[in-house]
Amino acid sequence: MRKALNLMLVLTLAFFAATLFASKVRSAPAVQEVAPVFGLPFLDPPGPDTWLLGQPYGNTTGAFNRRRSFYVAGQGLHFGVDLSARCGYPIVAIGDGVVTKVDASEHGAAPHNLMVDHLNGYASFYGHLLERPDLQTGQSVSRGQIVAKVGDPDETCTSRPHLHLEIRNAGRYDRAYNPISLIEADWDTLALSGPFSRGFARDLSDPRRWQHLDDQPEVQFWGPMQNDYLNPWPPDWGG
């Protein structure tokens, strides 16, 4: 009899525990994922005859190795995404917006560049353009509209032609965000071929940090260096 009562007590407690757990699960708020708000800067799908991912945003080995020179303004990080394409390949606006800057040398990415502000609080910046865009400040552009042409930062069209695309905060332009989380694309597949960067640099004191396309940090331009590691991999080549 005592064993039967003990068994009934255990079953009753298990029932109430399961009920309480289910109630908490039902009442827990759903995780909200931010949907991408922009499209790709090209109309054609990726491929060897169109365009490929050249270098992702963030703590890339290429940026780490030049963190005290080319990327010092971006806290040592590659503060945009590079998309390889031939010179002259048409670039489209990634969202509806208004042109705010054309050939703004203070933002680099020569020989030509373009800045577009969007109503959602972001700005898109297109760099290493072949020629000055045929647009005026204050002019409206639509998502998918051709706004520029791919160029080569070395101005050879045989060295490394690509589009350098950034997403910044509209108006101030002093922060850069990870385009991979804001642009709708199959980034995992794009990362399988084409990159001219050898992945992400590692801090061997925290080797799992910033090792994925979508977990890279925001950039505060001219803020303190984010990746000046004491124990890096690959080894420090002088920055």
N, C-alpha and C positions, 0 to 999 in steps of 0.2 A: 504493500500500500504506500509506504513512504517513498519507494522508488518511483512509483507512478506519479505521486504528487510532485516530486522533484523534477521529473521529466516534463510534467505539465507546466511547472513554473519556468523551466528553461525555454520551452516552446513559446510561452506567453511573452517572456522578455525578448526573445528573438523577433517575435511578430511586431512588438512595439518599436524595437530598434529599426527594423526594416521599414516600418511605416514612417518613422521620424526621418530616416535617411532619404526616402522617396520624396517626402514633403520638402526637404531642403533642396534636393535636386530640382524639383519643379519650380521652387521659388527663387533659385539662383538666377541672376541676370545673364542673358545670353552674351557671349563674346562678340563684340562689334568689330568687323573688319572694314577698313577703309577701302572703298572700291577705287580702282584707277580712274583718274579724271581726264587723262589725255590719251591721244592716239600716237601712233608712230610718226616720225618725220618723213617717211617715204610711203608712196602709194603702192609700190610693188612689194611682193613678199620677199623675204630674205633668200639669198642663194649666191652661188659663185659668180653669176652674171649680173647681180644687182647690188646687194649690200650684205655685210656681215658685222657681227659684234666685234669691235677691235679691242676695246678696253673698258671694263665696267667702272662704275663709280666707287670711290672709297679708298681703302688702304691697300692699293695695288702695289706690287713689287716695284713697278716702274716709278710710281710716285714716291715710294719710300726711298728709293735710291737717289732721288733728286729733291728730297723734301726741303733742303735748305737753299735750293736755287729755283727751279721752275715752279715748285709747288709750295713755296714758303708762305704765300698769301693765303693758301687754303689749308693751313694748319698741317701741312705735310701730306694731305690726301689729294687724290684725283677727284676734283669736285664737279665732274660731269661724266658723261658716258660717250665714248668714241665709237662711231659707226663707220666702218670702212666702206668706201664706194669710189668709183672712178671720178675723176674731175669732170665737172659739168653735170653730174647726176642731180636731178631736181629734188629739192627739199620742200616739204610742205609744212604749214603751221600745224602744231600738235593740238591746238584748240583755238576757239574764237578769242579775239583780243584786239589790242590797239598797239601799233608800233610806237615805241617810246625812244629808241636809240638806233641809229644806223652808223656803223663804223666808229663805235665808241672805243677809242684806243685805251682808255683806262681799264677796260675789262679784258684786254689782251685778245688771244685767239686770232692773231693776224693770219692772212692779210686783210680780211674783211669780216665783219660780224653784224648781228642783228639782235635786238631785244624787243620782246612783245609782252605786254602786261595783259593778264587775264582777270576776269571778274571774280574768280574764285580765290584771289589773293596771291596767286603764284605768277611768276614771270618765266618765260622761256627764252633762252639765249642760244643763238646758233653761231658757231665760230668756225674759223678756217674756211671761209667762203671763197669761192673762185673770183668773184667780182662784187662790187658794191651792189647791194640789193636795190632794185628799182622800186623803192618804197619811200614814203615820207613820214616823218614823225606825226602822230595824230591820225594816221590812216588806219582804218579797220581792216582786219584780215579774218578769214573764216577757217575753221578746221578743215584740213585737206587742200587748202589753197597753196599753190606753188609760190614760195616767197624768196627762194635763193637757190644757189648751186653749190655743190660740194667742191672744195678746193684742197690745196695742199699747203700746210704751214711752211714748207720749204720752198714753195712756189715753183716746183718742178713738174708736178703732176705725174712723177714717176717714183718719188721718194716714199711718201706715206699719205696719200690723199684720204681724207676722212672728214666727217662732220663731228665737231665737238659740241655736244648738246648739254646744256645745264638747265636746271629748274631752280629758280631763286624766289625770294619774297618780293612781290611786286612793289615798285616805288622806291624801296630802300636798296635792294639788291645786295645786302650785306650778309645774307645767309644762302647756303646752297643745300638742296635736299636730294635724296636718292631718287633719281628718275625711275629706277626699276620698280619702286613701289607705287609710282604715280602714273606710269605709262602702261597701257594694256598691251601685253605681248607675252609670248612663250619664252621667257628669258632663260629658263633652264635648257631648253633646246638650243637657243642661240649661243649659249656659253660652251656648247660642245665642239664648235669649230670656229676658226677664224681669229680668236684673240691674239694680239701681239704682246700682251702682258702675261707674265707667268704666275697668275693667280694673286693671292693676297699675302702680304708680309705678316710674319708672326712675332709676337712677343712671347718668348719661351717661358716667361714667368706666368703667362696666362694664354697658352697656345690655342685655345678654342675661340678666343675673342675676335670678332670681326673677320670671320672666315667664310661667310656666305654672301651671296649677291644682295640679299634683302636685310642684312643686319648691320649695314655700314652706318657710321655716325653722321649727323649733320655737321656742316662746316660753318663756322663763324669767321668770315674773312678777316685776316690779320689778327686772329686770336692766337693763343699759345699753341705750340706744336702738340699734336695729339699722339704722334707715333715715334717720339724720340726715345727708342727703347735702349736699355742697357745691355740686353741679351737678345738680339734680333735674329730671325732667320727668314731669308738668306742673310749671311753675314753682312755687316755694314760696309758699304763700298765708299763711304765718305760723304753721302748725303748731298 
